[in-house]
Amino acid sequence: MLRLGMLDFDTSHVVAFAQRLHHVGVKPDQFVDGAKIVIACPGESKLSPERIPGFRKEIAAIGIPLTDDPKSMIGKVDGMLIEAVDGSVHLERARPFLEAGIPCYIDKPFACSLKDALAIVELADKKKLPLMSCSSLRYAPELAEFVTKAERGKTLGALTYGPASLHPRNPGLFHYGIHAVEILYTLMGAGCSRVTAIYDKDVDLVTGHWKDGRVASVRGIRAGQSAYGATVFSEKGVQSLTIGTGLIYRELLKKIVCMFQTGKSPIDIRETLEIVAFIESANQSAANHGAGVSIRM
């Protein structure tokens, strides 16, 4: 049984993950085997500190030991769940564990700048550690099934969409819009070379131009009804895809546990870096009246 540590309690993911790994508070079809959280640190937050006390009580009620010193978890765990909802602190949070040789899952957004993202990857590379970060929407069963359908042919383009609330500490699509971006990359794969973006108070619209000539867009929604989904343009048809959230945490946790068990991430870290670069470039484009911005890795 893998021993996991968990850091920062400013997101509901800490309770959702703990329930599934510890088989409490959710239905049996949500259970995930192979790992338990043996120690956790509530940490601190500049983005949503008001959430920490309530989640601290819930984690304690599950029976997970708590510590107020993150570094005290080193030596007691086989892997870390870095859960801060604030992507701008992920380098700081992950550094001591990576330097100690402990592999990490870093919750979305991986980082809020390509500079920080590259620094995290460099730390993991020095210790030859697996590293993983993604939105849980990447593993929604509807999406996972769709991308395996060979009969639809190559994906030529897509329009993905999802809610995109904003917070200055996770600028632009780094906050909630990260989910729709992750859906886009699950469908399109890496290889985007340039983006153009339009921002208005109720919407973000970002278009990516892939090196092989494909074009795809993300719509971040802040007004009216919202949902997760995509319209996908393939060689043999056009298909609308509605994506549910009922099983996303279970499916993500299966991948995380497998990563810790095998030492191999299911996602190429270069794609994760490109997602950060995509959003960073989109923010630059939106700030410059939609001018095209090249992605440089």
Summary of the structure (lengths in Angstrom):
residues: 297
radius of gyration: 18.7
end to end distance: 37.5
largest distance: 55.0
contacts: 1040
relative contact order: 0.15
helix: 40%
strand: 25%
